Every structure is written in C-alpha cells, then in structure tokens.
C-alpha cells in the first residue's frame, strides 16, 4: 500500500450523474458527486462552469454556490470555482462545445457581478488572451489574486510571452480547444508549449490526447510544469453510458467513455476520473506512480496556493491510501471524514 496527499482537480464540470452547470443543483445532489469524487482520491476541486449567456451563467453560479454552502462535503472540498468562458475565442475549432454565440470579450464587471452574489470566490479563470485588449482584464485578475489560464484560444508566439508577463500562468487542457488542422509549426499549441512561464493541464484519458502525443507534450512542458485534470462532466463515475446533460445540452457517452455532442466529432468534456488518469500515465509508461500523483496533487496544490491565501481559503489535511494496483482503498479529509473503498 502507498499513502499520498489527496488529489486536487482544477477542472471538473460534473460527476456521478450530477451536472455542476445545472441551475437546479442542490446540496444533496452535490454531496452525491463529492462523495463519488472521494472514492477516486479527490479531496479538493474547483467546480467548473462553462460559457453561457450572462443571466443563465449567474443563475448557475448562484445555484451551485447555494448547494456548496448547504452541503456536508462542500465546505471541506470546494474552496472556490473555475470559470471557463464566456471570454473565449468563438471561432470554429477553438470554441469546442462552448456556445460561441454566448461568448463575449473579457469584462471584469461581469465577473464582479457574479462574485458579489457568491459565498466562495472564483479562483481560476480560463480566457482567450487575444480577446483581451492590452491584457487589462488579465492584469486585473492577477492584482486580485486570481489564477488566469489560456484556453480555447488562438494566441500565437508573438503574444504568449506578453500574456504570461501580464498574469497568465496556465494552459487549460493543452492540446484541446484548438482546431484539428493548424499550421505545421507556427500555431498556438507550439506557442504555449514554448513558453516556460506557463504550466499546463492535461486530460490523460487517451481520447483528448493520444498517449504518444501526450508523451511529447509532457516532454516539452516537463512533468514539473504539468497538472492532471479530468474536465469531467456528469457521465464520470456513472455505471451506464448513454445520454447525459451538460450545461443544458444533451451529450452522448459511448461504452468506451467518450463524450461527444450527438452526431458531432466534438468532444464535450470527459468521463475520466483523476485516479484513472494516474493509472493511465503509469500504464502508458509516461511517468512513475509518484510522478503522476504529484501532477494530480502536489502541482495543483502549489499552483493554487497563492490564490487560496489571497482569498483566505484553506485546504483541509487529506490522505489517500492506494493498493498495489493503484486503486483507492481509503480516503480521508480533515479530522472528521474517513472513507473506505474496495
């Protein structure tokens, strides 16, 4: 058996049949999702809300925040939120499953209007920096102690270093949220890989990035600057594939766990769990178990440390016990909750 700290998922849209983007989410439903996440070794997470028209986005945040405040596990596991959109690039190939018609230029007032209604802060914002004139939005977020990520963006090499200087520190699900066809070398993927100021998150499910490509991306970015995320939606940890709801749209989860818009090639989140991402890296011989755990625990903890301090949020002490096959058999968070799994 091996003992590690709890895992920290910086990008999770839903879990165990529960959609965090659902305007009708409540505390009981949230606890179902968080309990299921504990079974996978995740003891902290940033529920992630995606692009929507502002009134709808506000309702979703308010519903989620009420659920967190009233739930049993929310206070222990959720220090804040990740806003992925609506400040993204609406061009085809970059929008992904986000509705491009709801995307808007970066607007700090919009974020202020959301946050003043919440009991917990937005700690991480994913945006397309090329949409932010003079990087004023990014600079303001940095001044307020928030983490800023580039995602669903066509930012090029001439801009990426300046964006990093302004306050961008992470590439959201690097390798995804970009068109299938790009210029051979002068493209946003190469630009983001080349910027050593940027850490990167990766969805290690073998679908969003084939293992051979993930091997190259990890070599370029280096494991020390890499973070594992799930980008999971409600199909994660569900026993049955089929139709699920994600942010008001129906998506299909195949028997292989691939989540797509019906009839489309676009991926729509994942059904990945973070413990499986760790096992995948080991099975694909891309890292040791210890290195993979660091990418799912130590690195996201360290990445969010400054933002947590600025917003007076504390992560509770945690421990995960793993068996010889790297399956979670026990997960503890704080002094009051101990979960045993087999």
KEZA-460363 format. One record per residue (C-alpha): residue number from 1; residue in three letters; x, y, z. Coordinates in Angstrom, 3 decimals. Layout:
% KEZA-460363
    i   aa         u         v         w
  NUM  ALA         X         Y         Z
...
//
This chain:
% KEZA-460363
    i   aa         u         v         w
    1  UNK     0.000     0.000     0.000
    2  UNK     1.033     3.606    -0.617
    3  UNK    -0.108     6.788     1.133
    4  UNK    -0.310    10.162    -0.604
    5  UNK    -1.988    13.506    -0.113
    6  UNK    -5.450    13.948    -1.579
    7  UNK    -5.853    14.811    -5.251
    8  UNK    -6.957    18.279    -6.428
    9  UNK    -8.976    18.565    -9.653
   10  UNK    -8.841    22.094   -11.078
   11  UNK   -11.342    21.424   -13.862
   12  UNK   -14.458    19.352   -13.249
   13  UNK   -17.858    20.153   -14.766
   14  UNK   -19.829    17.398   -13.057
   15  UNK   -19.559    13.908   -11.660
   16  UNK   -21.569    10.764   -10.891
   17  UNK   -24.682    11.880   -12.745
   18  UNK   -24.566    15.410   -11.325
   19  UNK   -24.027    18.437   -13.587
   20  UNK   -22.370    21.355   -11.776
   21  UNK   -23.772    23.627   -14.519
   22  UNK   -27.365    22.668   -13.661
   23  UNK   -29.497    25.579   -12.420
   24  UNK   -31.407    23.077   -10.272
   25  UNK   -28.432    21.556    -8.469
   26  UNK   -28.933    21.233    -4.716
   27  UNK   -26.889    20.200    -1.698
   28  UNK   -27.985    16.559    -1.763
   29  UNK   -27.049    16.167    -5.415
   30  UNK   -23.727    17.913    -4.871
   31  UNK   -22.882    15.607    -1.968
   32  UNK   -23.542    12.600    -4.209
   33  UNK   -20.971    13.931    -6.663
   34  UNK   -18.420    14.847    -3.994
   35  UNK   -18.793    11.501    -2.247
   36  UNK   -18.091     9.793    -5.565
   37  UNK   -15.060    12.007    -6.089
   38  UNK   -13.697    10.964    -2.701
   39  UNK   -13.832     7.366    -3.919
   40  UNK   -11.376     8.387    -6.633
   41  UNK    -8.991    10.085    -4.190
   42  UNK   -10.061    13.654    -4.995
   43  UNK   -10.313    15.688    -1.794
   44  UNK   -10.352    19.193    -3.338
   45  UNK   -11.800    20.509    -6.567
   46  UNK   -12.787    23.639    -8.446
   47  UNK   -16.273    23.072    -9.899
   48  UNK   -16.079    24.470   -13.412
   49  UNK   -18.810    26.485   -15.095
   50  UNK   -18.651    26.989   -18.836
   51  UNK   -19.853    29.588   -21.334
   52  UNK   -23.495    30.664   -21.157
   53  UNK   -25.469    33.897   -21.631
   54  UNK   -24.849    36.083   -18.592
   55  UNK   -28.290    35.719   -16.892
   56  UNK   -28.067    31.943   -17.218
   57  UNK   -24.457    31.879   -16.034
   58  UNK   -25.444    33.920   -12.999
   59  UNK   -28.276    31.527   -12.126
   60  UNK   -25.945    28.562   -12.460
   61  UNK   -23.343    30.109   -10.175
   62  UNK   -25.942    31.045    -7.571
   63  UNK   -27.439    27.552    -7.573
   64  UNK   -24.027    25.900    -7.289
   65  UNK   -22.925    28.266    -4.540
   66  UNK   -26.105    27.593    -2.522
   67  UNK   -25.540    23.876    -2.910
   68  UNK   -21.926    24.196    -1.730
   69  UNK   -22.948    26.293     1.296
   70  UNK   -25.661    23.834     2.335
   71  UNK   -23.851    20.564     1.574
   72  UNK   -21.956    18.387     4.013
   73  UNK   -18.832    17.991     1.889
   74  UNK   -18.741    21.344     0.080
   75  UNK   -17.051    23.206     2.918
   76  UNK   -14.314    20.571     3.055
   77  UNK   -13.703    20.039    -0.655
   78  UNK   -14.576    23.228    -2.563
   79  UNK   -12.508    26.367    -1.869
   80  UNK   -13.831    28.179    -4.950
   81  UNK   -14.706    27.931    -8.607
   82  UNK   -13.213    27.785   -12.096
   83  UNK   -14.853    29.962   -14.761
   84  UNK   -14.106    28.571   -18.233
   85  UNK   -15.731    31.143   -20.505
   86  UNK   -17.502    33.164   -21.740
   87  UNK   -14.253    35.051   -22.509
   88  UNK   -13.109    32.552   -25.150
   89  UNK   -12.415    32.609   -28.879
   90  UNK   -15.691    31.912   -30.724
   91  UNK   -14.014    30.859   -33.989
   92  UNK   -14.728    27.367   -35.289
   93  UNK   -12.372    24.813   -33.794
   94  UNK   -11.500    26.955   -30.807
   95  UNK   -14.987    27.132   -29.250
   96  UNK   -15.228    23.373   -28.736
   97  UNK   -18.608    22.501   -27.185
   98  UNK   -18.987    26.020   -25.748
   99  UNK   -21.789    28.025   -27.423
  100  UNK   -19.938    30.663   -29.493
  101  UNK   -22.974    32.956   -29.591
  102  UNK   -22.694    33.409   -25.817
  103  UNK   -19.015    34.379   -25.867
  104  UNK   -18.095    37.985   -25.045
  105  UNK   -14.851    39.990   -24.754
  106  UNK   -13.230    39.854   -21.301
  107  UNK   -15.267    42.021   -18.922
  108  UNK   -14.245    42.495   -15.295
  109  UNK   -17.647    43.941   -14.433
  110  UNK   -19.307    40.689   -15.452
  111  UNK   -17.059    38.761   -13.090
  112  UNK   -17.682    41.311   -10.315
  113  UNK   -21.438    40.931   -10.760
  114  UNK   -21.115    37.173   -10.419
  115  UNK   -18.780    37.151    -7.430
  116  UNK   -20.742    39.603    -5.301
  117  UNK   -23.552    37.037    -5.244
  118  UNK   -21.316    34.175    -4.052
  119  UNK   -20.032    32.933    -0.712
  120  UNK   -16.927    31.446    -2.344
  121  UNK   -14.607    33.096    -4.871
  122  UNK   -13.854    32.395    -8.492
  123  UNK   -10.232    31.305    -8.108
  124  UNK    -9.345    30.376   -11.686
  125  UNK   -10.468    31.974   -14.950
  126  UNK    -9.802    30.468   -18.378
  127  UNK    -9.898    33.002   -21.210
  128  UNK    -8.549    33.686   -24.686
  129  UNK    -5.920    36.398   -24.100
  130  UNK    -6.044    37.603   -27.707
  131  UNK    -9.594    38.809   -26.960
  132  UNK    -8.283    40.976   -24.081
  133  UNK    -7.034    44.303   -25.449
  134  UNK    -3.806    45.283   -23.742
  135  UNK    -4.325    42.351   -21.347
  136  UNK    -6.158    44.726   -18.992
  137  UNK    -8.571    42.003   -17.825
  138  UNK    -5.730    39.585   -17.129
  139  UNK    -3.746    42.190   -15.197
  140  UNK    -6.772    42.986   -13.044
  141  UNK    -7.349    39.315   -12.250
  142  UNK    -3.703    38.943   -11.260
  143  UNK    -3.948    42.010    -8.984
  144  UNK    -6.962    40.426    -7.298
  145  UNK    -5.046    37.246    -6.550
  146  UNK    -6.767    35.039    -9.094
  147  UNK    -5.159    32.490   -11.371
  148  UNK    -5.546    33.045   -15.100
  149  UNK    -5.329    30.340   -17.754
  150  UNK    -5.234    30.440   -21.530
  151  UNK    -7.718    28.121   -23.226
  152  UNK    -9.924    27.897   -26.310
  153  UNK    -7.502    30.432   -27.735
  154  UNK    -5.558    31.066   -30.935
  155  UNK    -2.847    33.060   -29.143
  156  UNK     0.436    32.902   -31.061
  157  UNK     4.098    33.117   -30.147
  158  UNK     4.190    36.907   -30.589
  159  UNK     1.528    37.297   -27.864
  160  UNK     2.011    34.435   -25.447
  161  UNK     5.089    35.748   -23.640
  162  UNK     3.404    39.138   -23.092
  163  UNK     0.266    37.407   -21.830
  164  UNK     2.388    35.440   -19.377
  165  UNK     4.061    38.641   -18.197
  166  UNK     0.589    40.136   -17.671
  167  UNK    -0.554    37.264   -15.484
  168  UNK    -1.434    34.128   -17.437
  169  UNK     0.122    31.162   -15.649
  170  UNK    -1.593    28.035   -17.007
  171  UNK    -2.667    26.417   -20.269
  172  UNK    -6.114    24.860   -19.810
  173  UNK    -6.314    21.273   -21.198
  174  UNK    -3.377    21.917   -23.511
  175  UNK    -3.787    20.093   -26.816
  176  UNK    -7.551    20.596   -26.815
  177  UNK    -9.850    23.505   -27.586
  178  UNK    -7.979    24.068   -30.863
  179  UNK    -8.830    23.105   -34.468
  180  UNK    -7.858    19.730   -35.879
  181  UNK    -5.975    21.457   -38.714
  182  UNK    -3.278    24.015   -37.816
  183  UNK    -0.177    25.485   -39.481
  184  UNK     2.600    22.935   -39.171
  185  UNK     4.812    24.835   -36.699
  186  UNK     3.606    28.404   -36.159
  187  UNK     0.477    27.608   -34.163
  188  UNK    -0.986    28.179   -30.700
  189  UNK    -0.075    24.707   -29.417
  190  UNK     3.597    25.235   -30.210
  191  UNK     3.462    28.785   -28.827
  192  UNK     2.023    27.641   -25.492
  193  UNK     4.437    24.716   -25.259
  194  UNK     7.375    27.031   -25.849
  195  UNK     6.500    29.430   -23.013
  196  UNK     8.276    28.216   -19.889
  197  UNK     6.320    30.658   -17.697
  198  UNK     3.167    28.651   -18.316
  199  UNK     2.224    25.462   -16.550
  200  UNK    -0.209    23.207   -18.391
  201  UNK    -3.094    20.940   -17.520
  202  UNK    -3.713    17.729   -19.460
  203  UNK    -6.680    15.360   -19.828
  204  UNK    -4.965    11.960   -19.734
  205  UNK    -7.828     9.783   -20.949
  206  UNK    -6.221     8.631   -24.201
  207  UNK    -9.018    10.312   -26.171
  208  UNK    -8.428    14.031   -25.764
  209  UNK    -4.729    13.376   -26.363
  210  UNK    -3.391    10.062   -27.718
  211  UNK    -0.770     8.608   -25.369
  212  UNK     2.057     9.042   -27.901
  213  UNK     1.196    12.734   -28.267
  214  UNK     0.863    13.207   -24.512
  215  UNK     4.367    11.754   -24.204
  216  UNK     5.679    14.538   -26.450
  217  UNK     3.650    17.263   -24.710
  218  UNK     4.913    16.185   -21.282
  219  UNK     8.482    16.153   -22.569
  220  UNK     8.107    19.683   -23.925
  221  UNK     6.274    21.182   -20.959
  222  UNK     8.114    18.902   -18.470
  223  UNK     6.333    16.984   -15.684
  224  UNK     7.364    19.714   -13.216
  225  UNK     5.115    22.190   -15.061
  226  UNK     2.279    19.726   -15.724
  227  UNK    -1.039    19.193   -13.934
  228  UNK    -3.569    16.406   -14.476
  229  UNK    -7.253    17.370   -14.683
  230  UNK   -10.344    15.426   -15.694
  231  UNK   -12.570    18.015   -17.410
  232  UNK   -15.185    15.513   -16.231
  233  UNK   -18.888    16.003   -16.756
  234  UNK   -21.833    14.147   -15.263
  235  UNK   -21.023    10.861   -17.048
  236  UNK   -17.862    10.392   -14.944
  237  UNK   -18.157     7.532   -12.435
  238  UNK   -21.516     6.513   -13.898
  239  UNK   -22.145     2.808   -14.387
  240  UNK   -24.065     3.247   -17.635
  241  UNK   -23.197     5.044   -20.879
  242  UNK   -25.838     6.887   -22.864
  243  UNK   -27.311    10.373   -22.908
  244  UNK   -26.313    12.842   -20.184
  245  UNK   -26.935    16.535   -19.625
  246  UNK   -24.064    19.013   -19.662
  247  UNK   -24.750    22.737   -19.231
  248  UNK   -28.222    22.489   -20.713
  249  UNK   -27.288    20.353   -23.715
  250  UNK   -27.577    16.619   -24.265
  251  UNK   -24.340    14.745   -24.836
  252  UNK   -23.671    11.081   -25.527
  253  UNK   -21.243     8.933   -23.565
  254  UNK   -20.118     5.886   -25.541
  255  UNK   -19.477     2.480   -23.946
  256  UNK   -15.775     3.415   -24.183
  257  UNK   -16.402     6.536   -22.081
  258  UNK   -16.033     9.069   -24.919
  259  UNK   -18.335    12.065   -24.512
  260  UNK   -19.486    13.925   -27.643
  261  UNK   -22.255    16.146   -28.888
  262  UNK   -24.768    13.833   -30.634
  263  UNK   -23.735    13.282   -34.229
  264  UNK   -20.676    15.519   -33.911
  265  UNK   -16.958    14.910   -33.703
  266  UNK   -16.501    17.491   -30.916
  267  UNK   -15.590    16.159   -27.514
  268  UNK   -17.802    17.534   -24.741
  269  UNK   -15.820    17.096   -21.556
  270  UNK   -14.800    13.644   -20.416
  271  UNK   -15.851    10.734   -18.224
  272  UNK   -12.341    10.481   -16.794
  273  UNK   -11.603    10.174   -13.081
  274  UNK    -8.366    11.543   -11.648
  275  UNK    -7.217     8.234   -10.178
  276  UNK    -7.661     6.658   -13.622
  277  UNK    -5.566     9.451   -15.162
  278  UNK    -2.780     8.486   -12.761
  279  UNK    -3.097     4.803   -13.647
  280  UNK    -3.086     5.713   -17.342
  281  UNK     0.212     7.577   -17.108
  282  UNK     1.784     4.620   -15.336
  283  UNK     0.339     2.081   -17.802
  284  UNK     1.498     4.158   -20.777
  285  UNK     4.971     4.374   -19.198
  286  UNK     4.866     8.169   -19.252
  287  UNK     5.670     8.547   -15.551
  288  UNK     6.064     6.688   -12.297
  289  UNK     3.125     6.473    -9.912
  290  UNK     4.791     9.015    -7.641
  291  UNK     5.309    11.488   -10.510
  292  UNK     1.707    11.079   -11.675
  293  UNK     0.402    11.721    -8.155
  294  UNK     2.488    14.880    -7.992
  295  UNK     0.802    16.087   -11.191
  296  UNK    -2.633    15.400    -9.668
  297  UNK    -1.928    16.579    -6.118
  298  UNK     1.273    18.485    -5.320
  299  UNK     1.370    20.539    -8.518
  300  UNK    -2.260    21.773    -8.450
  301  UNK    -1.943    22.483    -4.724
  302  UNK     1.194    24.544    -5.299
  303  UNK    -0.302    26.249    -8.351
  304  UNK    -3.369    27.418    -6.403
  305  UNK    -1.556    28.235    -3.130
  306  UNK    -1.215    31.979    -3.717
  307  UNK    -4.827    32.384    -4.850
  308  UNK    -6.076    30.423    -1.853
  309  UNK    -4.076    32.637     0.504
  310  UNK    -5.286    35.832    -1.173
  311  UNK    -8.915    34.708    -0.827
  312  UNK    -8.455    33.297     2.686
  313  UNK    -9.353    29.775     1.662
  314  UNK    -7.743    26.785     3.351
  315  UNK    -7.458    23.248     2.048
  316  UNK    -8.015    20.602     4.689
  317  UNK    -5.449    17.962     5.525
  318  UNK    -6.010    14.842     3.467
  319  UNK    -4.657    11.371     2.819
  320  UNK    -5.281     8.686     0.232
  321  UNK    -4.298     5.045     0.654
  322  UNK    -3.680     3.104    -2.568
  323  UNK    -3.336    -0.641    -3.128
  324  UNK    -0.710    -2.357    -5.272
  325  UNK    -2.773    -1.763    -8.445
  326  UNK    -3.024     1.963    -7.602
  327  UNK    -6.708     1.698    -6.716
  328  UNK    -8.012     3.948    -3.922
  329  UNK    -8.897     1.926    -0.833
  330  UNK    -9.151     4.724     1.737
  331  UNK    -9.570     8.490     1.554
  332  UNK    -9.525    10.926     4.464
  333  UNK   -10.132    14.661     4.513
  334  UNK    -9.856    16.782     7.626
  335  UNK   -10.349    15.182    11.012
  336  UNK   -13.941    14.136    10.618
  337  UNK   -14.310    12.122     7.426
  338  UNK   -12.710     8.788     6.668
  339  UNK   -13.930     6.806     3.687
  340  UNK   -13.043     3.196     2.918
  341  UNK   -13.415     1.787    -0.592
  342  UNK   -12.727    -1.566    -2.195
//
